[in-house]
Amino acid sequence: MSDRSDIAGTNPIHWDFPRRINSIQIMVEVGMRHGMTREALLTESGIAAESLENALIEVEASQELRVIRNLQEGCSHVPGIGLEVGLQCHATAFDELGYAFISGETLRDTFNLALRFRSLLFFFVEMSTVRSGDRFKLRFDDSGVPADVRQFLLERDMTATCMILRDIFPSNPPPLLEVNLTCASPPYAEQFECIAGIAPRFEQEENSVAMPASFLDARPTQANSVTVRMCVALCEMRLEQRNTRPGTATRVRAHLFASGGAFADMEQIATELDMTSRTLRRHLQEEGTSFRTVLDEVREVMADELFSRTDMTVEEVADRLGFSESSSFISAFKRWKGVSPRKFHRVGRLSGRREQG
C-alpha cells in the first residue's frame, strides 16, 4: 500500500518566524544547571535578561539560534544536550496551542492543530505526517536547518514531540513502533532509547517515528471541546495580530533583505518606516533587540544563502554584505558559526555532494 497523508495541511513552512520566549527560558534553565551564566547564554542574542520573565515577549528565530549556539558551546561536555532540552518541552511550553493539544477530541485533531498553527510552535525541523497501512508516521525534515545546530534541533524537536504525546496520554502514551534517524549513532545513543522506549535505527533515509494508526482516533485524557475551541480562537487571534501588526524588528529586517546587500543605516531605515531613529531604537529595545543585532541577523542569513547557492569567494561575499574588509567579515562569521567561512563553506559543499550522491 502506498503512503498517503492522513492529516491535513502538511506542506512545510519555513522556520524563520517570531516565537514566544518560552524556548529561550527552557534553554537558559538547562544551561545554568550545567554551570553556565544567564549572561553567557544570552550573549549577542539581543535578548535582555529581564525579558525572560515576560512569557508574552516574542523573539526572532535568529535570536533563538544564537542562544542555541551559546548553549552548545558552553555545554559541549554534556552528551545529548538537545535531548535534555527537549525533555523540558512539555505541552504547556506552547501556551494556548499546548492546551489545545491536551484538550483535542482525538490525536488526529491534535496533529491537525500542530500543522495548522505551525508558526506558533518554536520547532525548527519541518514536521509532516503519513499513514501507511496500520502505521502512522511523523517525519522530521531537518534539511533546512543550519548545519551547526542541526543535530541539537532534531534531538530537541523530536523529543519535545514525544513529551507532548505523553502529556496528552499520561497513562497510556502511543507506543513507538520505530524511530529512524539519518545521523550516525552518537556516543549517547542509549539516551534516545530511554526517551522513545525503543532502540532507534541510525543512518536511515529519514528522521521519523511510527506509531499504531489506531491511536489517531484515541481520545486524550483531558479532552474538552469547550477548552479546545477557546484555545483555537486564541491561536487564531495571535496569528491575526502578528499578521496585521508586524513587529518593528520584522519590518526592519524586511527592508534590509529587500536591499540585497546595499544596507541602509538606521537613520535611513527609520525614515522609510516613518519614524525618528530614536523611536526606532526604542521600539527595537522593547522587542529585546537592536538595529545592529537585526543587521547582523540579516547578514548571517544572506551569507548562508550566498555560500550555499553561489560560487562566490569569501572576499566577494564580504563585499556584497557591506563589510569594508574581509577580515571584519571573517570575524563576524566566526562569531555567528564558530568556524571560519572557508571551513563552513567547504563542509557545506561536501555535505551537498553527499546528498546528491
N, C-alpha and C positions, 0 to 999 in steps of 0.2 A: 504494500500500500504506500502510495506517495505521501510525502509530508503535506499537510495543509494547515493553514493558520486557524487557530481556534479562538483567538482573541482579537478584538477589533483594534484598528489603529496601530499597527506595528511598524510603520515607517520610521526609520531612525531620525532623531533630532539632534542637532549639534549641541555639544555641552557648554558652549560659551554663552551662558545666560546668568542673570543675577540669581543669587540663592541666599536664604537666610543664614545667619551666622552660626547656626547650631553645629555644623560640622567642624567649624573652627574651634568652638568651645570644647568639643569632644577631643580633638587632636591636642589642644593645649593641656587638657587634663591628663591625657596619656603621656605626653612629653614630660610634663612636670613630675609625673610618677617615676620617670626614669632619670630624674636629676636635671632636666633642662629648666631654664628660667622662662617665664612668660615673655620677657623681652626678646630672648633669643628665638623663640618660636614665632614671634610676630615681626621680627626684623625685616625691613624692606617690603612688608606686605601692605603698608599704608593703613593698617587696622590699629586703632588705638586700644590700649588695654581695657579702658572703661567701656568700650563698645561690647565687650564680651558679656556684660551684664544686661544688655538690651536684646532680648530674643527677637525683636521685630526688625532689627537692622539687617539690611541685605548687603552682601559683598559681591564682588565680581569673581568669576571663575579664576581669573588670573591671580587674584589675591589669595584664593584658597590654594592654588598651585604653589605659590610662594611659601605658604605655611607648611605644605606637604614637603617641599624640598628642605625647608629648615628642619622639620621633624626627622626626615630621612638622614640628614647629615648628623644631627645631634644624637640620633638613636641607631647609628649604623651598627652598633654592637648588639642590638636587640633583634633576634631572628623573628621573622614574620610580624613586623610591626604593623603592616597593613591588616593582617588578620586580627591583631589585638584591637586596633581602632574599630574595625567592623563589628566586633563583639559588643561594642558600646552603642551601636546604632540601632536602637530599638524603634518600634513603630512611632513612639511618641516623639522621637527626634525629628519627625517630619510634620509636626504641628497638625493643622486641620486635615491634611491628607493622610497622615498616620492614623488619626482617629477614624477616618473614613475607611481605611483598610480594615481596622478591627471590627467595624460596625457593618460591613457589607453583608448582603444576603447570602452570597456564595463566594468561593475562592475565585471563580471566573470573574465576578464583579470586581473583586479586588485587583486582579491583573488588568482589567479594562481601565480601572481608575488610574493605576500606575502609568499606563501608556497614554491615557488621555491627558493627564496632568504631569507629563514627564518633566516639564520645566520647573515644577515645584519641588522636585527631588534635588538632592545635591550629588547625584550619580554622574560620573564622567563616562563610564562604559555605556554603550548603547544596548538596550535590552529588547529582545524580540521573542516571540513565542511561536511554537509549532506543535501540532499534535500528530502523532503517527501511531495508528492502532490504539493500543491500550496505554500508551505512554504520552505524557505531556512534557514538553521540554522548554526550558528557559535558556536562551542563548545570550551570551555577554560578549559583545564585539568591542575589543579594546584597540582596534587598529587605528582609530582616530585620536588616540590619547598620546600626549608627548612621551617619547620613548623613555626618558629618565625617571618618570613616575608611573609608568605603565603597570609594572608588577604590583606596586603598592595599591593603585586604584582598582585593579582587578580583584586583588585579595579583599580590599575593603568593601567594595560594592557587592561582590558575591556573598561575602559573609553577612553583610547587612541584610541582604535578601533572605538569608537563612534565619536571621534573628527576627525579621518581620513575620515570617511564616510561623515561627514558634510563638510569637505574641498573639497571632490570630488563632492558633490552635494550641494553647499552652499545655493541654493534657494529652493531645494526640496529633502532633505535627505530621505533615505529609512525609512519609519515608522517601528518602532519595534513593533511586534505583541505580543511578550512575552519576559520576562527576567527572567531567572531561576538562583538561587544561592544555593549552598549547605550549606552555613553558616546560622547560626541563624540570625534573624533580629536584627541589631545593633541599638543603640540609635539614630543614624543619618540616619536611613533608608530613610527618605524623600529626602536626597541628591541623592540617586540612582534614585528616580522618577524624580527629576528635570533634571538630565542628560539624562535619557532614554526616558522621555516623557510618561512613563507608570509605574505603580506600579510593582515592582519586586515580584516574589514569592520566599520565603526563604525556607531553609531546603528541597531542591529538590534533585534529584538524580544526577544532573549535573549542571555545570555552562554553560549557553548558552544564546544566543539571537536569536530570529527568526524574519524574515522579509519576505515580499512577494517575491516569487521566480521570479516574473515578472521583478523585479529590476535587475536581473542578466544580462539582455540584455540592460539595460539602458545605455545611452551614457553619460559619465562625462561631465560636463560643459566645461572643458578646454581640452577635448580630442584632441590629436595631434599625429599622427602616427610617424612623424619625431622625435619629442621630446622623445616619449617613446622608440623608437629604440636606440637613443643616450644614454638614461638613462640605459637601459638594458645592452648596451655594457659596460658602466662604471661599473655597478654592476658585470658583468662577469669578468672584468679586476681586480676589487678589490678582488674578490674571488680567482682569479688565483694568484695574488700577495701574498695573505695570505697563500695559499697552497704551493707555491713554495719557499717562504721565511718566514718561521715561525719566530716569534719574539724570542728574547733571553729568555724572561720570559717563553714562551711556551716550549722551549727546556729544560730549567732548570726544569720546572715542570714535563715534561715527564720523565726526568732522576730520579727525586725524587720519582715519582709514581712507576717507574719500580723497585725501590729498595725495595718496600714492607715494608718500615719502617726502614730499615738499612741505614739511610740517610748519604750520603757523605757530607763532609764540602765543603765550597766554593772553596777551593784550588783544591780539587779532581774533583768537577764538572767542574771547569774551564779547567782542564787538559783533561777531557773527551770531552769537547767542542772545544778542540784545541785552547785555548787562555789563557792568563795570568789572574790571579784573578783580577788584576787592570782593564784589558779590560772588563772582565765580569761585574765588578762593574759599570763601565762607561756605558756599554750597558743597564744595568738594570735601571740605573738612567735616561737615555734618554727615556726609556719606562715608566717612572714615578713610578718605584718600586725599590725593593732591594732584595738581597738574603734572608734576614731574613723574609721579607714580603711574598715572594713566599713560603718559607719553612712553614711559619705559615698557608698559604692558603691550602697547601697540607695536613698538619696535621689536619686542621679543616675538610676537606672533608673526609679524612680517618677515623677520629673519628666518623663522621656521619655514614659512612658505617659499621664500626665495631660495633657500638651500635645498628644499625638497623638490621644487618644481622647475628649477633652472640650473644652469651650469655656471652661474656667476661665481667669481672668486670672492675671497674674504674681503679684499680691498674694494671690489665693486659693490658688495652688499653694504659695507660700511659707508660708502659714499651715497648709496641710494637711501640709506636711513638717516642721513644728515649728520654723520659723525665727521668732524673735521680731520681726524686722524684715525688710521686703522687701529692703533694701539688703544685708543679710547673705546672703540667698538669691541675689541678683544676682551678688554677688562670688563665691560658691561656684559658680554656674552658669558664669561666665566661666572659672573655674579648670578646670571639667570639660570645657567645649566650646570655649573660646577665643573665644566670642561671647556677647553678652547674650541672656537668654531671649526677649526680644521679637523680636530678629533671627532667632534659631534657630526660634522658633515660626512666624514669618512665612514663612521659607524652607520649612519643613516643610509648611505649608498649601498653598503654591504648588506644591510637588512633588506633593502628594496630588491637587491639581486636575488637574495634567498627566497623572498616571497614570490618573485617572478618565476623562479626555478621550480 
